[in-house]
Amino acid sequence: MSIGIKFQLRLPADLKTWLEEDACRNDRSMNGQVIAVLRERMNKQLESQESRVGASKPD
């Protein structure tokens, strides 16, 4: 994976704790977990947009 841009993020304490635990469960760093969660969300959004476009196309 290529090196990306550096991005500083402030999280509420409870969200940080959840992220640390989720990253540990998935054997990832916190950064890796953030990337995985964001990519999953991005893919779901793209799939949703594609299905709406496909549904509106006439046969």
Backbone bond lengths (Angstrom), bond angles and torsions (degrees), N, CA, C in turn:
res aa  C-N    CA-C-N  psi(-1)  N-CA   C-N-CA  omega(-1)  CA-C   N-CA-C  phi
1 M - - - 1.440 - - 1.521 107.93 -
2 S 1.306 116.57 140.57 1.465 120.44 179.78 1.527 110.18 -77.15
3 I 1.311 114.12 156.10 1.459 119.97 177.36 1.524 107.72 -74.38
4 G 1.310 116.58 131.04 1.457 121.02 -178.67 1.509 111.00 -98.10
5 I 1.296 114.72 -165.15 1.461 120.29 178.49 1.526 109.24 -82.28
6 K 1.300 116.34 154.08 1.454 121.24 176.51 1.521 107.76 -85.48
7 F 1.335 115.23 134.50 1.454 121.46 -174.98 1.523 108.36 -138.41
8 Q 1.302 116.96 120.89 1.461 120.92 179.34 1.518 108.76 -90.90
9 L 1.337 115.78 135.17 1.458 120.97 -176.17 1.521 109.60 -132.88
10 R 1.302 116.48 132.93 1.471 121.56 175.38 1.519 108.05 -102.29
11 L 1.331 115.78 129.18 1.457 121.41 -178.76 1.521 110.49 -122.39
12 P 1.316 117.10 145.45 1.467 119.13 169.59 1.536 108.76 -62.40
13 A 1.317 116.79 151.82 1.467 121.53 -175.66 1.527 112.42 -56.40
14 D 1.331 117.62 -41.55 1.466 119.61 -178.10 1.528 111.78 -66.33
15 L 1.316 117.04 -36.29 1.458 120.55 178.53 1.528 110.84 -69.99
16 K 1.315 116.46 -38.51 1.471 120.58 177.16 1.526 110.47 -62.98
17 T 1.329 116.70 -43.53 1.463 120.79 178.12 1.521 110.81 -60.87
18 W 1.330 116.87 -46.07 1.463 121.04 178.46 1.524 110.68 -60.52
19 L 1.330 116.67 -43.51 1.460 121.31 -179.26 1.520 111.07 -63.20
20 E 1.332 117.25 -43.57 1.471 120.92 177.40 1.525 111.01 -59.52
21 E 1.327 116.59 -45.43 1.468 121.10 -179.28 1.523 111.25 -66.91
22 D 1.327 117.02 -42.25 1.462 121.26 179.74 1.524 110.69 -65.58
23 A 1.320 116.95 -40.36 1.465 121.42 177.65 1.521 110.17 -62.73
24 C 1.313 117.24 -42.82 1.462 121.68 179.04 1.535 110.94 -63.04
25 R 1.335 116.86 -45.12 1.470 121.14 178.30 1.531 111.73 -59.20
26 N 1.333 116.45 -33.28 1.460 121.45 -177.48 1.525 112.84 -98.38
27 D 1.334 116.46 9.90 1.463 122.87 178.65 1.531 111.28 53.19
28 R 1.335 114.96 48.66 1.463 121.39 179.73 1.520 109.26 -130.32
29 S 1.318 115.34 161.04 1.460 120.30 168.47 1.527 107.33 -73.31
30 M 1.322 116.16 166.06 1.464 118.44 176.05 1.519 110.32 -61.34
31 N 1.316 117.06 -40.79 1.463 120.75 178.13 1.532 110.41 -60.82
32 G 1.321 116.48 -45.37 1.460 120.54 178.84 1.516 112.26 -61.89
33 Q 1.334 116.29 -36.83 1.462 120.14 179.22 1.519 111.09 -69.21
34 V 1.319 117.09 -41.53 1.467 120.46 177.43 1.526 109.48 -59.48
35 I 1.321 116.65 -44.99 1.469 120.92 179.57 1.520 110.62 -62.09
36 A 1.333 117.27 -45.05 1.470 120.92 -179.48 1.529 111.49 -61.90
37 V 1.333 117.22 -44.18 1.467 121.16 -179.41 1.528 110.50 -65.63
38 L 1.328 116.92 -43.42 1.460 119.77 179.75 1.531 111.73 -66.39
39 R 1.331 117.12 -40.53 1.476 119.69 178.24 1.528 110.99 -64.31
40 E 1.341 116.54 -40.71 1.461 120.34 178.09 1.528 110.42 -60.37
41 R 1.322 116.06 -45.35 1.474 120.91 178.94 1.524 111.30 -64.20
42 M 1.333 115.90 -41.69 1.459 120.49 179.38 1.534 110.43 -62.76
43 N 1.327 116.91 -44.09 1.463 120.39 179.87 1.525 111.95 -63.65
44 K 1.331 117.03 -40.60 1.464 120.34 177.71 1.523 110.71 -62.36
45 Q 1.320 116.16 -41.42 1.465 120.38 179.64 1.525 110.44 -65.25
46 L 1.329 116.86 -43.57 1.469 120.24 179.58 1.528 111.16 -64.24
47 E 1.336 116.77 -41.53 1.469 120.37 177.82 1.524 110.65 -62.23
48 S 1.329 116.63 -41.09 1.457 121.34 179.64 1.530 110.56 -63.62
49 Q 1.324 116.49 -43.13 1.466 120.70 178.65 1.522 110.88 -64.46
50 E 1.334 117.16 -41.35 1.467 120.68 -179.97 1.520 111.38 -65.63
51 S 1.338 116.97 -38.28 1.460 118.88 -179.73 1.520 111.00 -69.44
52 R 1.325 117.75 -33.77 1.470 120.47 177.38 1.523 110.17 -68.91
53 V 1.329 117.20 -40.19 1.467 120.87 179.40 1.517 109.01 -66.14
54 G 1.338 116.90 -43.66 1.469 120.76 179.47 1.514 112.11 -64.24
55 A 1.316 117.31 -34.94 1.469 121.14 -179.19 1.521 111.53 -72.68
56 S 1.324 116.95 -25.04 1.468 118.49 -177.32 1.521 112.55 -91.95
57 K 1.334 117.38 -7.19 1.468 119.49 177.90 1.527 110.84 -75.39
58 P 1.328 117.41 132.86 1.479 118.96 176.47 1.531 110.50 -72.80
59 D 1.306 117.23 150.70 1.476 122.00 179.43 1.495 112.57 -77.71
